[in-house]
Amino acid sequence: MAGTKDILLGNIRSGAALTVGQQVKLALMLSYPAILAQLSSVMMQYIDTSMVGHLGPAAGASIGLVSTCLWLMGGFGMAASTGFSVQVAHRIGANDFHGAREVLRQALVCVLGFSAFIGLMGVAVSHHLPYWLGGGEDIAADASRYFLLISLFMPFMILDWMCAAMLQASGNMKVPSYLSIGMCVLDVIFNYLFIYVLDMGVVGAALGSGVAEVITGITMFSFLAFGSKEMKLTQEKGSFRPTRKVVDKALNIGGPMALQNLLMRGGYIAATVIVAPLGTIAIAANSFAITAESLCYMPGAGIADAATTLVGQSLGARRRQLATRFAWITTFMAMGIMGLLAILMYIFAPQMMRLLSPDAEVIGLGAKVLRIEAFAEMGYAAAMVIYGCCVGAGDTKWPSVMNFGSMWVVRIIPAIFITRIYGLVGFWVCMAVELSFRGLLFLIRLYRGTWLKNVQDL
């Protein structure tokens, strides 16, 4: 199967014709390892949440309180990585493997330096953050320690994400997937050791995840730098000094994504502030329900990764129509899969919550909001995958504006008032409406073709 995938990717770069069946086959071949990687990541969240959740609602709430801020930090690192990985996809699509490795060298310097800065910023605010978010004294201390430790591990996490993105841009989806599965296994082992054997509670969850990320990040980098056929840096000598041309292009691609991350993740933080006054049960139910829902949307995230690679390499080869076909194929694929999973999530919502918490109130409230969210999953699928296509095309400015506007205007502002009346249920109704609306916006952009306006500048 790997040989078939390489042949089909080679056909993209060489200008050879691809039938619709071959395009669907290639999309599936690139998507399933990416979905597997997302599944392992989600399972790691499930493991963390379940292990901590069984310590009581307060322990789960302490992690849920600061999780949105960790997403914010990680989002900046992913934006920086994407600014370089998209350039790698374009250069590989143009058969410029030497140029792709030049971009990789510069990415290592820029992204790792930036990730160290992000981690230090997290350490600096860790003590005060739980109070800024409205957390009570019963969860603030654990939340602060958890955030501090994850911030210290942040450079390794971003190294892992960057190396995975580079491998995916080259068409190698399997190695990141296998290593992500390995990280999941390590997370189980280290979490059990730190949380239960050493009785470290929430701190143990942070240490378990962090150590697993360190091992995986170093392994991922080792394969990328020394084992990848397309990307290994030992093939020739090269400079690690950033050049203005590559950095400027990375800023043009990653800058709008970073701004979107600030505004979008800021919306998630605002959501935390909205939910926090509802109490420990609501915070825990909200956090656990988000983790449970991730099982439903992880295929969309995996297919979005594949879409970015397929569109990026197609446009690097100057094949605009092929990129458009891949965009539609991956979008419909994600909507179909997530639609089916949404039905299962609606049916089995209580069982999904029961895996994460033994508390009856948390289970009941979490199941109720999960069933509301099930109606939005197909719209969410469209938004995720089409955004991945836009990233592959270097079109990040307007999609970022669309994400931001939808999040704040359709979700956050109404939720401020509706949550006061209907509690957590009201907040998730706002979320479901917003995700459906966002999906419609991205489908319109895909249909109109405006996401390809920057193709001539690749």
C-alpha positions in Angstrom: 0.0 0.0 0.0 2.9 2.4 0.8 4.2 1.8 -2.7 0.8 2.7 -4.3 0.6 5.8 -2.2 4.1 6.9 -3.3 3.2 6.3 -7.0 0.0 8.3 -6.7 1.8 11.2 -4.9 4.5 11.0 -7.6 1.7 11.3 -10.2 0.7 14.6 -8.6 4.2 16.0 -8.8 4.8 14.7 -12.4 1.6 16.0 -13.9 0.2 12.5 -14.7 -3.5 12.0 -14.8 -5.4 10.7 -11.8 -8.8 9.2 -12.1 -11.5 10.1 -9.6 -11.1 6.6 -8.1 -7.4 7.1 -7.7 -8.0 10.5 -6.0 -10.4 8.9 -3.6 -8.0 6.1 -2.9 -5.1 8.5 -2.3 -7.3 10.6 0.0 -8.2 7.5 2.0 -4.6 6.2 2.2 -3.4 9.6 3.6 -6.4 10.0 5.8 -6.5 6.8 7.7 -3.0 7.1 9.3 -3.9 10.7 10.2 -7.2 9.6 11.7 -5.3 7.0 13.6 -2.9 9.6 15.0 -5.9 11.8 16.0 -7.5 8.8 17.6 -4.5 8.1 19.7 -4.3 11.7 20.8 -8.0 11.6 21.8 -7.5 8.3 23.6 -4.6 10.0 25.5 -7.0 12.8 26.6 -9.6 10.1 27.5 -7.0 8.3 29.6 -5.9 11.5 31.4 -9.4 12.6 32.0 -10.7 9.2 33.1 -7.8 8.7 35.5 -8.1 12.1 37.0 -11.9 12.1 36.9 -12.0 9.1 39.1 -10.2 11.1 41.8 -13.3 13.3 42.0 -15.1 16.2 40.3 -12.6 18.8 41.7 -9.6 17.1 40.2 -11.2 17.0 36.8 -12.4 20.6 37.1 -8.8 21.7 37.9 -7.6 20.4 34.6 -10.6 21.6 32.7 -10.2 25.1 34.1 -6.8 25.7 32.5 -7.1 23.4 29.4 -8.3 26.2 27.1 -5.2 28.3 28.0 -3.0 25.3 27.1 -4.8 25.0 23.8 -4.0 28.7 23.2 -0.3 28.1 23.8 -0.2 25.0 21.7 -2.1 26.8 18.9 0.6 29.4 18.6 3.2 26.6 18.2 1.1 24.9 15.6 0.6 28.2 13.6 4.4 28.7 13.6 4.9 25.1 12.4 2.3 25.4 9.7 3.9 28.5 8.3 6.9 26.3 7.4 5.3 22.9 6.7 3.0 24.4 4.0 6.1 25.6 2.2 7.6 22.1 2.5 4.4 20.7 0.9 4.6 23.2 -2.0 8.3 22.5 -2.6 7.8 18.8 -2.6 4.9 19.2 -5.0 7.3 21.0 -7.3 9.9 18.2 -6.9 12.2 20.6 -5.0 13.4 18.3 -2.2 16.5 20.3 -1.5 14.4 23.4 -1.0 12.1 21.5 1.3 15.1 20.5 3.5 16.3 24.1 3.5 12.9 25.2 4.9 13.0 22.4 7.5 16.4 23.6 8.8 15.1 27.2 9.3 11.9 25.9 10.9 13.9 24.0 13.5 15.5 27.3 14.6 12.5 29.5 14.5 9.8 27.2 15.8 11.9 25.7 18.7 13.0 29.2 19.8 9.4 30.4 19.7 8.1 27.3 21.6 10.7 27.9 24.4 9.4 31.5 24.7 5.8 30.2 24.9 6.7 27.7 27.6 8.4 30.4 29.7 5.4 32.7 29.4 3.2 29.8 30.7 5.5 29.3 33.7 5.4 33.0 34.5 1.6 33.2 34.7 0.9 29.7 36.1 0.3 30.9 39.7 -2.2 33.5 39.0 -4.0 32.0 36.0 -6.7 29.8 37.8 -7.8 32.9 39.8 -8.0 35.0 36.6 -10.3 32.3 35.1 -12.6 32.4 38.0 -11.6 29.1 39.7 -12.3 28.6 43.3 -9.9 27.8 46.1 -10.9 24.1 45.9 -9.3 23.7 42.4 -6.9 26.6 42.0 -3.8 25.0 43.5 -4.0 21.8 41.4 -4.9 23.8 38.3 -1.8 26.0 38.8 0.6 23.1 39.3 -0.8 21.3 36.2 -0.5 24.4 34.0 3.1 25.0 35.3 4.3 21.5 34.5 2.6 21.3 31.0 4.2 24.7 30.2 7.6 23.3 31.0 7.0 20.4 28.5 5.6 22.7 25.8 8.8 22.9 23.7 8.8 19.1 23.3 5.1 19.0 22.5 5.6 21.6 19.7 8.7 19.8 18.5 6.5 16.7 18.1 3.8 18.6 16.3 6.2 20.3 14.0 8.1 17.1 13.0 4.8 15.3 12.4 3.6 18.2 10.2 6.8 18.1 8.2 6.5 14.3 7.7 2.8 14.7 6.7 3.7 17.5 4.2 6.1 15.1 2.6 3.4 12.5 2.3 4.5 10.3 5.2 1.4 9.8 7.4 2.3 6.5 8.9 5.3 7.3 11.0 3.5 10.2 12.9 0.5 7.9 13.3 2.6 5.0 14.8 4.5 7.3 17.1 1.3 8.9 18.3 0.0 5.5 19.1 3.2 4.8 21.0 2.8 8.1 22.9 -0.7 6.9 23.9 0.7 3.7 25.3 3.5 5.6 27.2 0.9 8.0 28.6 -1.1 5.1 30.1 2.1 3.7 31.7 3.4 6.9 33.1 0.0 8.2 34.2 -0.6 5.0 36.1 2.8 5.3 37.7 2.6 8.9 38.7 -1.1 9.2 39.5 -1.7 5.9 41.3 1.6 4.2 42.3 3.3 7.4 43.4 -0.1 9.0 44.5 0.6 12.3 42.8 -2.9 13.1 41.6 -3.3 15.9 39.1 0.4 16.6 39.1 1.0 13.0 38.1 -1.3 13.5 35.1 0.9 16.4 34.0 4.1 14.5 34.5 2.8 11.4 32.7 1.7 13.3 29.6 4.9 15.4 29.6 7.3 12.5 29.8 5.4 10.7 27.0 5.6 13.8 24.9 9.4 14.2 25.5 10.1 10.6 24.3 7.8 10.9 21.3 9.1 14.3 20.3 12.7 13.2 20.3 11.9 10.1 18.4 9.8 12.0 15.8 12.7 14.4 15.3 15.2 11.6 15.0 13.2 9.9 12.2 12.6 13.2 10.4 16.2 14.4 10.5 17.9 11.0 9.9 15.4 8.5 8.5 13.0 10.2 6.2 13.7 9.5 2.5 12.5 13.0 1.5 13.5 15.1 4.4 16.6 13.7 6.2 19.1 16.4 6.8 22.2 14.2 6.3 21.7 14.2 2.5 23.6 17.4 2.1 25.1 20.2 4.2 23.0 23.3 4.7 22.6 26.4 6.8 20.2 26.6 9.7 20.3 30.4 9.5 16.7 31.8 8.8 16.4 33.7 5.5 14.1 36.6 5.0 12.2 35.0 2.1 11.3 31.8 4.0 10.5 33.6 7.3 8.4 36.2 5.6 6.4 33.5 3.8 6.0 31.6 7.1 4.7 34.8 8.7 2.3 35.4 5.8 0.9 31.8 6.3 1.2 31.4 10.0 0.6 35.0 11.1 -3.2 35.0 10.3 -3.3 31.5 11.9 -1.6 32.8 15.1 -4.0 35.8 15.2 -6.9 33.4 14.7 -5.6 31.2 17.5 -5.4 34.2 19.8 -8.9 35.3 19.0 -10.4 31.8 18.7 -8.7 30.3 21.8 -9.5 33.6 23.5 -13.0 32.6 22.8 -12.5 29.3 24.5 -11.0 31.0 27.5 -14.0 33.4 27.5 -16.2 30.3 27.5 -14.3 29.0 30.5 -15.0 32.2 32.3 -18.7 32.0 31.3 -19.0 28.4 32.6 -16.8 28.8 35.8 -19.5 30.5 37.9 -21.9 27.6 37.3 -19.8 25.6 39.8 -17.5 22.5 40.0 -20.1 20.1 38.6 -20.7 22.2 35.5 -16.9 22.8 35.0 -16.3 19.1 35.2 -19.2 18.1 33.0 -18.1 20.7 30.4 -14.5 19.5 30.4 -15.4 15.8 30.2 -18.0 16.4 27.5 -15.4 18.2 25.3 -13.1 15.2 25.8 -15.9 12.8 24.9 -16.9 14.8 21.8 -13.4 14.6 20.5 -13.9 11.0 19.7 -16.5 12.1 17.2 -14.6 14.9 15.5 -11.1 13.3 15.4 -11.7 11.8 11.9 -12.4 15.3 10.6 -9.1 16.5 12.1 -7.2 13.6 10.6 -8.8 14.1 7.2 -8.0 17.8 7.4 -4.3 17.0 7.8 -4.5 14.8 4.7 -6.4 17.5 2.8 -3.6 20.1 3.6 -1.0 17.7 2.2 -3.0 16.8 -0.9 -3.9 20.4 -1.7 -0.5 21.7 -0.9 1.3 19.2 -3.1 -1.2 19.6 -6.0 -0.8 23.4 -6.0 3.0 23.1 -5.7 2.7 21.1 -8.9 0.5 23.9 -10.4 -2.6 21.6 -10.6 -5.4 23.8 -9.5 -8.3 21.6 -10.7 -6.8 18.6 -8.9 -6.5 20.5 -5.7 -10.2 21.5 -6.0 -11.3 17.9 -6.5 -9.2 16.8 -3.5 -10.9 19.5 -1.4 -14.4 18.3 -2.3 -13.5 14.6 -1.8 -12.0 15.1 1.6 -14.8 17.4 2.7 -17.6 14.9 1.8 -15.6 12.1 3.3 -15.3 13.9 6.7 -19.0 15.0 6.7 -20.1 11.4 6.1 -17.9 9.8 8.8 -18.6 12.4 11.4 -22.3 12.3 10.6 -22.4 8.6 11.4 -20.3 9.1 14.6 -22.7 11.8 15.7 -25.6 9.3 15.6 -23.5 7.0 17.8 -22.6 9.8 20.2 -26.3 10.7 20.6 -27.2 7.2 21.4 -24.3 6.3 23.7 -23.7 9.7 25.4 -24.3 8.5 28.9 -21.9 5.6 28.5 -19.2 7.9 27.0 -19.5 10.1 30.1 -19.5 7.2 32.5 -16.0 6.2 31.2 -14.8 9.6 32.4 -16.5 10.2 35.7 -18.3 8.1 38.3 -20.3 11.2 39.5 -24.0 10.9 38.6 -24.6 14.6 38.2 -21.6 15.0 35.9 -22.7 12.1 33.8 -26.2 13.4 33.5 -25.3 16.9 32.5 -22.5 15.8 30.2 -24.7 13.4 28.3 -27.4 16.1 27.8 -24.9 18.5 26.2 -23.3 15.8 24.1 -26.7 15.1 22.5 -27.1 18.7 21.7 -23.7 18.8 20.0 -24.4 15.7 17.9 -26.5 17.9 15.6 -23.5 20.1 14.7 -20.9 17.5 13.9 -21.4 17.6 10.1 -21.0 21.3 10.0 -17.9 21.1 12.2 -16.5 18.5 9.7 -16.9 20.8 6.8 -15.3 23.7 8.7 -12.3 21.7 9.8 -11.5 20.1 6.4 -12.1 23.1 4.3 -9.9 25.1 6.6 -7.2 22.5 6.1 -7.6 22.9 2.3 -7.2 26.6 2.7 -4.1 26.2 4.7 -2.7 23.9 2.0 -3.3 26.7 -0.5 -1.7 29.3 1.7 -5.1 31.0 2.2 -5.2 31.7 5.9 -6.3 35.4 6.2 -10.0 35.2 5.4 -10.6 31.8 6.8 -9.1 33.0 10.1 -11.5 36.0 10.0 -14.4 33.6 9.3 -13.5 31.4 12.3 -13.0 34.4 14.6 -16.3 36.1 13.5 -18.3 32.9 13.9 -16.8 32.1 17.3 -17.4 35.5 18.9 -20.5 36.8 17.2 -22.5 33.6 16.9 -21.2 31.7 20.0 -19.6 33.7 22.7 -21.7 36.9 22.8 -25.1 35.1 22.8 -23.7 32.6 25.4 -23.0 35.3 27.9 -26.7 35.9 28.2 -28.2 32.5 27.4 -25.9 30.6 29.9 -27.2 32.8 32.7 -30.7 31.5 32.0 -30.2 27.9 30.9 -26.8 27.1 32.4 -24.4 24.7 30.7 -27.1 23.4 28.3 -27.6 27.0 27.0 -23.9 27.3 26.4 -23.7 24.1 24.3 -26.8 25.2 22.3 -24.9 28.3 21.3 -21.9 26.1 20.4 -23.9 23.8 18.2 -25.5 26.6 16.4 -22.2 28.3 15.8 -20.4 25.2 14.5 -23.3 24.6 12.0 -23.1 28.2 10.8 -19.3 28.0 10.5 -19.5 24.9 8.4 -22.0 26.7 6.0 -19.6 29.6 5.7 -16.7 27.3 4.7 -18.8 25.4 2.2 -19.7 28.6 0.5 -16.0 29.6 0.3 -15.1 26.2 -1.2 -17.9 26.4 -3.7 -17.0 30.0 -4.8 -13.3 29.0 -5.2 -12.0 32.2 -3.5 -9.7 30.1 -1.4 -7.5 29.6 -4.5 -6.8 33.3 -5.1 -3.2 33.1 -3.9 -2.2 30.2 -6.1 -0.2 32.3 -8.5 2.0 33.4 -5.6 3.1 29.9 -4.5 
